[in-house]
Amino acid sequence: MLGIGYFWAIKRSYNLTYLVQDYTARGFAHHVDFGGKPREGTDFDAILYGVQDRGAPNSGNPPQKYSGASLYVTGKSDLGDGWMARGTVNYITSFRFRQEWTQSFNEAIGSEIHSVGFLGKNWSTYTFNAIFARLENFQSIEVSITDPATGNSITWPTQSRSASCRSWSWAAATISSGRTYRSGFLSVRRRAPVPQRAGL
């Protein structure tokens, strides 16, 4: 195997790393890492990995090829006025590609791919949270859940009360295929007042 890489400091707030590897019996692998901090309180990092597979040796004629790509993006941002956003995107073209080319044992045996986004804000007495998630399970069987009203989603409201706080939440889950699950969660919570003690 031969490899060469290049690092580019695009400007003070952005950088790019590129690495190409030549698996002489299989093909080329490309690794791109792009990160940045466009402003104070905001930063991100994106990693793209792809392989051009010419085929596994001794796998028949024509040879079996496991070309593909994976994308991982993570970032956070302070939006101002108490608002905060965070997110992680994880995507692969096929699980067989990951099993063939990953350098991590956990990735080779883990069949679930998670992506999540979060938006939140805290006030003196209230908290707002919105969470959006995507789960892809490459080893799940096809499951069909149908809402009579919409035909493609299930929704349920929840309401809870306690002595310490009041909260209202809404959640929804949608299954678009046998292995992809998308869900959302929205909540508003009222904080309990902190008891004040009289000083001596």
Summary of the structure (lengths in Angstrom):
residues: 200
radius of gyration: 23.1
end to end distance: 74.5
largest distance: 87.8
contacts: 476
relative contact order: 0.11
helix: 6%
strand: 60%
